[in-house]
């Protein structure tokens, strides 16, 4: 079996900004992206040849106006990304077309505060969308060696909508060589489908179900370092803990998956000359 892909991508972007007085600034960012993909799958086994082709394009036109106010040590910014998504994918082997034309709107806001010299605090929150692509429709290879099962690939467009909030505390003292940052993040995402791979006595196949999946991700990360210029030595510490909730699909039953993550990493570096 073999897989061959041809892809072409363009990305054009520009931005405009206006200073409205001493405290207020506004502007807009414009971005246009185009993607073309053609995926060819083929298989030859026991003189039997099977082939399929997936091809199509995706156009993403986005406009992001923003508004910013800054006074003393406080800065507040609001961004409103607006996207127009146009897709057309074709499954040649199955003679099926998929078309998707829709608009998406999000809101993001940031509040930054310079507490003292070298100490900054930032709060962020908002929403965002993530889109799938042609690979969502080729979820299975054309041939599984396990059980000698054959499939032409199935799938559906994945669309993920997320709400997030984060806090970031940053401190640096260049003279003393001390740097530290603490970040907390919580994200709640929802996708439009769930997939599973099933194995039976005579078949192996991938199935996509239109079941919404809600994921919750919480994390807290600390980064700190200290430079000793007299000995050209630096010591750093990275510690992270997180909790992740999602669902998995098993024999059409939805099961909850909980994942706790803990990570501690230290590093010592020294320049000998």
C-alpha positions as CSV (number, residue, x, y, z in Angstrom):
1,X,0.0,0.0,0.0
2,X,1.1,3.6,-0.6
3,X,0.0,7.1,0.1
4,X,1.0,10.2,-1.9
5,X,0.0,13.8,-1.2
6,X,0.3,17.0,-3.2
7,X,-0.3,20.2,-1.2
8,X,-0.2,23.9,-2.0
9,X,-0.6,26.8,0.5
10,X,-0.6,30.6,0.4
11,X,-0.8,33.1,3.2
12,X,-1.3,36.8,2.7
13,X,-1.7,39.2,5.6
14,X,-1.6,42.9,6.3
15,X,-2.5,45.2,9.2
16,X,-3.5,48.9,9.8
17,X,-3.2,50.9,13.0
18,X,-4.4,54.3,14.2
19,X,-3.3,56.2,17.3
20,X,-6.3,58.1,18.7
21,X,-4.8,60.4,21.2
22,X,-2.3,59.6,23.9
23,X,-4.1,56.6,25.5
24,X,-6.2,55.0,22.8
25,X,-5.1,52.9,19.8
26,X,-7.1,50.9,17.3
27,X,-6.5,48.9,14.2
28,X,-7.4,45.9,12.1
29,X,-5.5,42.8,10.9
30,X,-6.5,41.1,7.6
31,X,-5.4,37.6,6.6
32,X,-6.2,35.3,3.7
33,X,-5.1,31.7,3.6
34,X,-5.7,29.1,0.9
35,X,-4.9,25.4,1.0
36,X,-5.1,22.8,-1.8
37,X,-4.6,19.0,-1.0
38,X,-4.7,15.9,-3.1
39,X,-4.2,12.6,-1.4
40,X,-3.9,9.4,-3.4
41,X,-4.2,6.0,-1.7
42,X,-3.4,2.7,-3.5
43,X,-3.0,-0.9,-2.6
44,X,-1.9,-4.0,-4.4
45,X,-2.2,-7.5,-2.9
46,X,-2.7,-10.8,-4.5
47,X,-3.1,-9.2,-8.0
48,X,-6.0,-7.1,-6.6
49,X,-5.5,-3.3,-7.0
50,X,-7.6,-0.8,-5.2
51,X,-7.1,3.0,-5.3
52,X,-8.9,6.1,-4.0
53,X,-8.3,9.9,-4.2
54,X,-9.3,12.7,-1.8
55,X,-8.9,16.2,-3.1
56,X,-10.1,19.7,-2.4
57,X,-9.4,23.2,-1.1
58,X,-9.9,25.3,2.0
59,X,-10.1,29.2,2.0
60,X,-9.9,31.1,5.3
61,X,-10.5,34.9,5.2
62,X,-10.2,36.6,8.6
63,X,-10.5,40.1,9.8
64,X,-9.4,41.0,13.3
65,X,-10.2,44.5,14.6
66,X,-8.7,45.5,17.9
67,X,-9.0,48.3,20.5
68,X,-6.3,49.2,23.0
69,X,-6.2,51.6,26.0
70,X,-3.0,52.3,28.0
71,X,-2.6,54.5,31.0
72,X,0.1,54.6,33.6
73,X,1.1,50.9,34.1
74,X,-2.2,49.4,32.9
75,X,-3.0,48.2,29.4
76,X,-6.4,46.8,28.2
77,X,-6.9,45.3,24.8
78,X,-9.9,43.7,23.0
79,X,-9.7,41.7,19.8
80,X,-12.6,40.4,17.7
81,X,-11.5,37.8,15.2
82,X,-14.0,37.2,12.4
83,X,-13.4,34.3,10.0
84,X,-15.1,33.2,6.7
85,X,-14.4,29.6,6.0
86,X,-15.0,28.0,2.6
87,X,-14.3,24.3,2.0
88,X,-14.8,21.8,-0.8
89,X,-13.5,18.2,-0.5
90,X,-14.2,15.3,-2.8
91,X,-13.9,11.6,-2.2
92,X,-13.3,10.4,-5.8
93,X,-13.6,6.7,-5.0
94,X,-17.0,7.1,-3.3
95,X,-18.2,9.9,-5.6
96,X,-19.0,12.0,-2.6
97,X,-18.7,15.8,-2.1
98,X,-18.3,17.8,1.1
99,X,-19.0,21.5,1.1
100,X,-18.8,23.8,4.1
101,X,-19.3,27.6,4.1
102,X,-19.7,29.4,7.4
103,X,-18.6,32.4,9.5
104,X,-17.1,32.3,12.9
105,X,-16.7,35.1,15.5
106,X,-14.6,35.1,18.6
107,X,-13.7,37.7,21.3
108,X,-10.3,37.9,23.2
109,X,-9.3,40.4,25.8
110,X,-6.1,41.0,27.7
111,X,-5.4,43.1,30.8
112,X,-1.7,43.8,31.6
113,X,-0.3,45.5,34.6
114,X,3.3,46.6,35.3
115,X,3.2,46.2,39.1
116,X,6.7,47.4,39.7
117,X,10.0,47.5,37.8
118,X,10.6,44.0,36.5
119,X,7.3,42.6,37.7
120,X,4.4,42.2,35.2
121,X,1.0,40.6,35.6
122,X,-1.3,39.6,32.7
123,X,-4.8,38.3,32.5
124,X,-6.3,36.8,29.3
125,X,-9.6,35.3,28.4
126,X,-11.8,34.7,25.4
127,X,-12.8,32.1,22.8
128,X,-11.3,30.6,19.7
129,X,-12.2,28.1,16.9
130,X,-10.0,25.4,15.4
131,X,-10.9,23.9,12.1
132,X,-10.0,20.5,10.6
133,X,-8.8,19.8,7.1
134,X,-8.8,17.1,4.5
135,X,-7.0,14.7,6.8
136,X,-10.2,14.4,8.8
137,X,-11.7,12.5,5.9
138,X,-8.9,10.0,5.5
139,X,-9.1,8.7,9.1
140,X,-8.3,5.1,7.9
141,X,-5.6,3.9,5.6
142,X,-6.9,2.1,2.5
143,X,-5.6,-1.3,3.9
144,X,-5.1,-2.8,7.3
145,X,-2.5,-5.6,7.4
146,X,-4.2,-6.8,10.6
147,X,-7.1,-9.2,9.7
148,X,-6.5,-8.2,6.0
149,X,-9.4,-5.8,6.1
150,X,-10.0,-3.2,3.4
151,X,-11.4,0.3,3.9
152,X,-11.6,3.4,1.7
153,X,-11.4,5.9,4.5
154,X,-14.2,7.7,6.2
155,X,-14.5,10.8,8.4
156,X,-16.1,14.1,9.1
157,X,-14.9,17.7,9.5
158,X,-13.6,18.4,13.0
159,X,-14.6,21.7,14.5
160,X,-13.4,22.7,18.0
161,X,-14.8,25.6,20.0
162,X,-12.9,26.7,23.1
163,X,-13.3,29.0,26.0
164,X,-10.1,29.9,27.9
165,X,-8.8,32.0,30.7
166,X,-5.2,32.5,31.8
167,X,-3.1,34.4,34.3
168,X,0.6,35.1,33.9
169,X,3.0,36.6,36.5
170,X,6.5,37.5,35.2
171,X,9.5,38.8,37.1
172,X,13.0,39.5,35.9
173,X,16.0,41.2,37.5
174,X,18.7,41.5,34.9
175,X,21.3,42.9,37.3
176,X,21.0,40.0,39.7
177,X,20.4,37.4,36.9
178,X,17.0,36.3,38.3
179,X,14.1,35.3,36.1
180,X,10.8,33.7,37.1
181,X,7.3,33.2,35.6
182,X,4.1,31.6,36.8
183,X,1.3,30.8,34.5
184,X,-2.2,29.3,35.1
185,X,-4.5,28.2,32.3
186,X,-7.9,26.7,32.1
187,X,-9.5,25.7,28.8
188,X,-12.9,24.2,28.0
189,X,-13.2,22.8,24.5
190,X,-16.1,21.1,22.6
191,X,-15.7,19.1,19.4
192,X,-18.5,18.1,17.1
193,X,-17.7,14.4,16.7
194,X,-15.9,11.4,18.3
195,X,-14.1,8.5,16.5
196,X,-13.3,5.0,17.4
197,X,-11.5,2.0,15.8
198,X,-13.3,-1.3,16.1
199,X,-11.8,-4.8,15.7
200,X,-13.9,-7.9,15.0
201,X,-13.1,-11.4,13.7
202,X,-13.2,-10.4,10.1
203,X,-12.9,-6.6,10.0
204,X,-11.0,-3.6,11.3
205,X,-12.7,-0.2,10.7
206,X,-12.8,3.3,11.9
207,X,-16.1,5.0,12.6
208,X,-16.9,8.6,13.3
209,X,-20.0,9.4,15.3
210,X,-21.7,12.8,15.6
211,X,-21.4,13.0,19.3
212,X,-20.1,16.1,21.0
213,X,-17.1,15.7,23.2
214,X,-16.3,18.2,25.9
215,X,-12.7,18.5,27.2
216,X,-11.5,20.4,30.2
217,X,-7.8,21.2,30.7
218,X,-6.3,22.9,33.7
219,X,-2.5,23.6,34.2
220,X,-0.1,25.5,36.3
221,X,3.5,26.1,35.2
222,X,6.5,27.6,37.0
223,X,9.8,28.6,35.3
224,X,12.7,30.1,37.3
225,X,16.4,30.6,36.7
226,X,19.4,32.2,38.3
227,X,22.6,33.2,36.6
228,X,25.9,33.4,38.5
229,X,28.1,35.6,36.3
230,X,31.2,35.1,38.4
231,X,31.4,31.4,37.5
232,X,29.4,31.5,34.2
233,X,26.8,29.2,35.7
234,X,23.1,29.1,35.4
235,X,20.5,27.0,37.4
236,X,17.0,26.6,36.1
237,X,13.8,25.0,37.4
238,X,10.6,24.1,35.5
239,X,7.6,22.6,37.3
240,X,4.2,21.8,35.9
241,X,1.1,20.2,37.0
242,X,-2.2,19.7,35.1
243,X,-5.5,17.9,35.0
244,X,-7.2,16.9,31.8
245,X,-10.8,15.5,31.3
246,X,-12.1,14.1,28.0
247,X,-14.2,11.3,26.7
248,X,-13.4,8.2,24.6
249,X,-15.8,6.1,22.5
250,X,-15.7,2.4,23.0
251,X,-18.3,0.1,21.4
252,X,-20.7,3.1,21.2
253,X,-20.3,3.7,24.9
254,X,-18.8,7.0,26.1
255,X,-16.2,6.7,28.8
256,X,-14.6,9.5,30.8
257,X,-10.8,9.7,30.7
258,X,-9.0,11.6,33.4
259,X,-5.3,12.4,33.1
260,X,-3.2,14.0,35.8
261,X,0.2,15.4,34.7
262,X,3.2,16.2,37.0
263,X,6.6,17.3,35.7
264,X,9.7,18.7,37.4
265,X,12.8,19.5,35.4
266,X,16.1,21.1,36.7
267,X,19.1,22.0,34.7
268,X,22.7,23.2,35.6
269,X,24.8,24.8,32.8
270,X,28.3,26.1,33.0
271,X,30.7,27.6,30.4
272,X,34.3,26.4,30.9
273,X,35.7,28.9,28.5
